[in-house]
């Protein structure tokens, strides 16, 4: 079988959480790397992509894709610091499809990489960048046998979930999204059905969810329900709230594994073979 694996570079939500109590699970915001054969795909470009970029530079990787779920800062703030984008031998394709209006991916990147917010503009990237727009449920064909399905998520300003299929296997990346308590979205169940792994927005728990209705996030327990309904064997609990310490997340890992054997808590550096 061809190589298909994921690596977590950042699992935090909202803002980085650099504290002594957060060394095991990491402090960086959303970024997951997928290796599909010789191809490389990033899901989001939070602060975790900065460390990933250094590794890419050392490995002399010259071609990759970035799929944005949406453009809230915790999912894009690492992009200006991605070293390979400043190298003229690199080619990158950047996708975004969450917009609720006619905004484009390129306009979004130019909008946050500009003075007075940031001194470096995207035109200073030396890499060959192809900005690509879509609207879910439009599928994306990345070539080399990599098919990507897209799904509209419930999040302020919009967000997109992804199903990346390669060599007969699939990974689903479902963040940021809010569920309706007491229900399971049948369309989302169909979207993730049969995937090997679902990476899921688990910012809250069922116990504290009521206080955060409208914030656009979900719970690990809802992730378990979805996995069971869709027969997905592995759940990666993701997008940790900044207040979640290593001790809290270790306790969550034990509780979640007892509830669903395939559940584990995402941490920086975790690699899973699909």
N, C-alpha and C positions, 0 to 999 in steps of 0.2 A: 504493500500500500504506500501511496505517496505521503510525504510528510504533511501533516495538518496538526498544528498545535497553537495554543494561545498562551500568551504571557501577560500578566498584569503588571503595568508600570505605575498605575495610580488608581486607588480604590476609594478615595475620599470624595465627598460631595460638598458643594458650596464654596469652601475655602480650604487651603492647605491646613494641616494640623501638626506643625512641627513642635513636638513636646517630648520630654523624656518618657512620658507614659504612652507614647505612640510609636515606639521603635520596631515592634514586631510586625504590625500590620501596615505600617508606613504612613506617611503624611501627605503624599502627593495626590492631586486630583485626577479625575477620570482619564485614563488612557489604557487601552488593551491592544496588544499586538497580535496579529494572526499571521502565521507562516503557512502558506499554501504551496507546497512544493518549493520552488525558488522565488515565489512571489511574496511580498510583504504588504500587509494592510494594517493601518492604524484605525481603531475605533475611538474617536475623539482625540483631542490634543490639549488636555489639561497639563498641569505641571509635570506629570509623569513622563510626558513625551520628551522632556529635556534630557533626562538620563538615557532614555532610549536612543535619542539622536546621537549622543556621544558614542554609544555602542555601534550604531550604524556607520558613523564616520570611521571608527576603528576597523570595522569589517569591510569598508569601502563599498557599501551598498549604494547603488546609484539610481534605483527606481523603486517607487512605492506609491501607495494610495492612502488617502486620509478620508474617512467617512465621518462627518459630523452628525451627531444626534440633534444638536441645536447650538446656538451661539451664546448661551449664558457663560459668563466669564470662566467659571471653573472647568468648562469643556474646551476652551479655546486659548487660555492664557499662556500655554506653553509654546504656541505656534511661532511667535517672534523669536524664540530662543532655540529653535530647531536647527542645529548647525548645518545639516546637509542642504537646507534651502539656500544657503549662502555659497554653494559650490556649483560652478558652471557645468560640471559633468553630470549633474543630478537631474532626473526628470520625476515630477510628482503630479498626481492628479488629486484634486481636492473637491469632494462632493458635499453638497448641502441641499436639503429639500424640505426643511421644516417650516419655512416662512409662510405666514398667513396672508402675505401681500405679494407684490411683484419684486421684492428684494432679491438680489442675486448673490450667489456665493462670493464672487469677486468683490461686490460692493460691501458685503459684510466684513470681509477681511480688511479692505481698505478703510472701512469706517472705524475700526478699533485700533488699527495700526497707523495712527496719524497724530501729529501734534494737536493739542498740548498733552494728549494722553500717553503718547509714545513717540520717541524721536525718530524711529526708523520706519519708513514706509515700505509696503510690499514691493514697490518697483526696485528696491535695493536688493531683493532676492536675486541671486545669480542663477539659480536653478530654472529649468524650463517647467513652468507651472501651467497646468490646464485646469481651470476652474469649471466645474460641471454642475449644472442645476437639474433638479428633477422634482417631481411631486408624488408622494406616496398615493397609491400603491405601485407606482411605476417601478419595474424591475431594472437592475443595473447589470450589464454584462462587462465584467472586468477582463475577459479573455482568459486563456490558459485553463479553461474549464471551471472558472470561478463565477458562480451565479449569485447575485445578491437580490433578495426580496426586501421590500420596504413596507412599513406599517405606521400609520399616523397614531401618535401617542397623545395622551391627555396631560398637557403640561402648559403652564403660562407661556404665551408667545409661540407655542408649537414645539414639537419634538418628533423625531423619527426613530422607530425601532428597526433593527436589521436582522436578517437571516442570511448568513453566509454559507453557501453550499459548495463543497469541493470533494471530489473523489467519492461520492456517495454518502458523505457525512455532512452534518450541519451544526453551526453554532448560532445561537440567538442572543442578541444584545438588546435588552429591553430596559432602557433608562433614558430619561427621567419620565415617570408616568404615575398618575394617580388612579387607583381603582375605586369602584363603588362598593362599600362594605356589604357583605352578604351576597355578592354576586361574582360570577366569573364570566368575563367577556368571551363569548363563543368564537368571535372572530379572531381574538388573540390566541385562544386555544388552538384553532385551526392553523394559525400562522406559525406557531412554535412546534406543532405536533411532530413527534419523531426525531427531533433534534437530539444531538448527543449531550449538549450542555446549554443551559440558559443562564446568562449573566443578567441579574435582575436588581432593579432599584429597591433597596431594602433600608432606606433612610430611617424609617420608623419601625415600630412594632405595633401589633394589633392593640396593645394596651394603651399606647400613647397617640395612636393615629387620630383620634377624634379631635385632639387639640390642634391638629395641623391640616384639617380639611381645607382644600383650596390652594395648598402650597405646591401641589403637583408631584407628590412622591408616594411611595407605597411601602409595604412591609414584607419582611422575609416570610411571614406566614402565608401571605397571598402568593408569594413565589412558590411555596410548597404546594398550595392548592392548584396552581397553574400546571406545575410539573406533573402532578398526579393525573390531572384531567387530560393532559396532552401526551402522557407517557414519555416524558423527558427524564432520563435517569439521573442527571446531574444538575444541581442548582448551585450557582456561584453567587453568594450573598454579597452585594456590591453597593457602592455609593454611600459609604458610612458617614453618618453625621459627625461633625467636628468634635462633639462632646464624647464620642465613643472611644474610651481608652483601650489599651491592650487587654487589661483585665476584663473589662466589660465584653469585649469581642471574643475573648477566650471562653467566657461563660456562654455567650451566644452560640459559639461553634459547637459546644457540647450539647446544648439544648436543641439546636437545629438538627444535628446528626441523630439525636435520639428520636426526633420527630420524623425525619426523612433521611434515610441512610446515605443518599447521594448528595446531601447538602454540605457545603463547606464555605467558610468565610474568606473572601478575597483578601489577599495581602500582596504588597509589592514584591515582585520577584517570583510569584507563583507561576509555574508552567504546567499546563495540562495537555497531554496528547489526546487528540480527538479520535 
